[in-house]
Amino acid sequence: MKVAIVCDQLVERTPTHSIVELVANLFPEATIYTLAHKKGKVLGPLEMHPIRSSFLSNEVGSIEELRSKSFLIPKALKNLNVPCSFDAVITISSGLAHGISSCEKSKKLTINVENIYEENALGIVAKFFKSSISRLSKKSLKLDETVFCADLNQATKNDLTPFVNVSDWHPLPNEAKEIKSVIVNPLGFSRSELKTLKNQTVSAGYDFVLTYLPSGISEGEYSHLEHPCSGELLPQFHQALCYVCGTKSTYPFGAIEAILSGVPVVSRISDLNSRVLFPESTRFITKVSEFSEVIDEVKKAVISSDHDKFLRQRYSEKVFKAKFLRLLKQREIDFSIG
């Protein structure tokens, strides 16, 4: 069976790419269609596949640049389509790639993943990007044919719980820990909120470390991790008092990985976060000024082995893959188990 895999972009790695890689491994001969691709930017098995992209590959090199040139996306979508020679089309998208057209006769499996472009739409360009992507996504989706993943705002029977690479994350015994810092994911926080969190952290006697440096903040203002992959994050988690998560609409993958590393989480409360994160390992706040009040609670927090086991089962790749294979069978899309 000739299969096309469709995704948003291959210029900057996001949690969605783990799902794309899983699908690509099931279809080793598949061709990948995407709006923008920069060779080597998304390392792994995806580069082993033939990749077809739009002219945006010459225009953008990151998600931020994709936002800034969002006015070009409709034209890129119009000029990129999957031909009828493909028997099946599997789309994994946050809203962008849903607009890439394909043949009516091709079998379809569409997975709508979280809209990572939605969080903190500040400024005219970002707000335009958010609204235009929302319109594109809604226009292209057929809700009764779509499987939703990492988007709990959608009420549907067709859903998938996304996975993390649970084997990459493990806790340290308490006696081996040396608590030095608070790790913060800046996504979802304003500059003033980050400043408040930093002041509270330093006052409590801990180093303040960002997982990455947001645009507009200088190197000298905050310590940050240069390449926040699992290999760099795990030792940082093992030295952290807690991981702070400020997103409301973006699936909190980092928070889950922190908990699997034995680190409690402080999260901004939202409908999504309260259904994904659990009281056994998370303290919720409504505003950053409350962070100083929960530090003492976090010091006493212990993540039990039972809770760790529960999370490893819930967010395992094996569970996701089993559900995904059932979906392929339902759509009569032949796959390789190798």
KAUR-V695625 format. One record per backbone hydrogen bond with DSSP energy under -0.5 kcal/mol. CO is the residue of the C=O (numbers start at 1). NH is the residue of the N-H. E is the energy in kcal/mol with one decimal. If there is no record, write none. Layout:
CO	NH	E
CO	NH	E
//
This chain:
1	3	-0.6
2	87	-1.7
2	88	-1.7
3	31	-1.7
4	6	-0.5
4	90	-2.8
5	33	-3.0
6	92	-3.1
7	35	-0.6
8	35	-1.6
8	36	-0.6
10	38	-2.1
14	17	-1.7
15	18	-1.3
15	19	-0.7
16	19	-0.8
16	20	-1.9
17	21	-2.5
18	22	-1.9
19	23	-2.3
20	24	-2.5
21	25	-2.2
22	26	-1.2
23	27	-1.2
26	336	-2.1
27	30	-2.1
31	5	-2.8
32	52	-3.3
33	7	-2.4
34	54	-0.6
35	54	-1.2
36	10	-3.3
38	41	-2.1
41	43	-0.6
44	47	-1.1
45	48	-1.7
46	49	-1.7
50	32	-3.0
52	34	-2.4
54	57	-1.9
55	58	-1.7
56	59	-1.2
56	60	-2.3
62	66	-1.8
63	67	-2.3
64	68	-2.1
65	69	-1.4
67	70	-1.7
69	72	-2.1
70	73	-1.4
72	76	-2.2
73	77	-2.8
74	78	-1.9
75	79	-1.5
77	80	-0.9
79	81	-0.5
80	101	-0.8
81	83	-0.6
82	103	-0.6
83	86	-1.5
87	107	-2.9
88	4	-2.4
89	91	-0.6
89	109	-2.0
90	6	-3.0
91	111	-3.5
92	8	-0.6
93	113	-2.5
96	99	-1.6
97	100	-1.8
99	101	-0.5
101	82	-3.1
103	106	-1.0
107	89	-3.0
109	91	-2.4
109	111	-0.5
110	112	-0.6
110	147	-2.9
111	93	-2.2
111	113	-0.8
112	149	-3.0
114	116	-1.4
115	118	-1.8
118	121	-0.5
120	122	-1.9
123	127	-2.3
124	128	-2.3
125	129	-2.7
126	130	-2.7
127	131	-2.3
128	132	-2.8
129	133	-2.6
130	134	-2.1
131	135	-2.0
132	136	-2.5
133	137	-2.8
134	138	-2.3
135	139	-2.3
136	140	-1.8
137	141	-1.9
141	143	-0.7
142	145	-2.3
142	146	-0.6
143	146	-0.8
145	110	-0.7
147	112	-2.9
148	160	-2.6
151	154	-1.4
154	156	-0.9
157	159	-1.2
158	148	-2.6
160	150	-1.0
160	162	-0.6
164	166	-1.9
165	168	-2.3
166	169	-1.3
173	176	-1.7
173	177	-0.5
174	177	-1.3
180	207	-2.7
181	241	-3.5
181	242	-0.5
182	209	-2.5
183	244	-2.8
184	186	-0.7
184	211	-2.3
185	246	-0.6
186	189	-2.3
187	246	-0.7
190	194	-2.2
191	195	-2.1
192	196	-2.0
193	197	-2.6
194	198	-2.5
195	199	-2.5
196	200	-2.2
197	201	-2.3
198	202	-2.7
199	203	-2.2
200	204	-1.3
201	206	-2.1
202	205	-1.4
207	182	-2.4
207	209	-0.6
208	223	-0.8
209	184	-2.8
210	225	-1.5
212	214	-0.7
214	217	-1.5
218	221	-1.3
218	222	-0.8
223	210	-2.8
227	229	-2.9
229	232	-0.7
229	233	-2.7
230	234	-2.3
232	236	-0.9
233	237	-3.1
234	238	-2.1
236	239	-1.1
237	240	-1.9
238	178	-0.6
239	180	-3.6
239	181	-1.9
242	183	-2.2
243	266	-2.7
244	185	-2.3
245	268	-2.3
251	253	-2.2
252	256	-1.8
253	257	-2.4
254	258	-2.2
255	259	-2.2
256	260	-2.2
257	261	-0.8
258	261	-0.8
258	263	-2.5
259	262	-1.9
261	172	-0.5
262	264	-0.5
264	243	-1.9
265	267	-0.5
265	283	-2.7
266	245	-2.8
267	285	-2.4
270	274	-2.5
271	275	-0.6
272	275	-1.2
272	276	-1.1
273	277	-3.0
278	281	-2.0
278	282	-1.2
281	265	-2.6
283	267	-2.2
285	269	-2.6
287	290	-2.0
288	291	-2.1
290	293	-0.8
290	294	-1.0
291	294	-1.0
291	295	-0.9
294	298	-2.5
295	299	-2.0
296	300	-1.0
297	300	-0.6
297	301	-0.7
298	301	-0.9
302	304	-0.8
304	308	-2.3
305	309	-2.4
306	310	-2.3
307	311	-2.3
308	312	-2.2
309	313	-1.7
310	314	-2.5
311	315	-2.6
313	316	-1.1
315	164	-2.4
316	320	-1.7
317	321	-3.1
318	322	-2.3
319	323	-1.9
320	324	-2.5
321	325	-2.7
322	326	-1.5
323	327	-1.7
324	328	-2.1
325	329	-2.1
326	330	-2.2
327	331	-1.8
328	333	-2.7
329	332	-1.1
332	334	-0.6
//
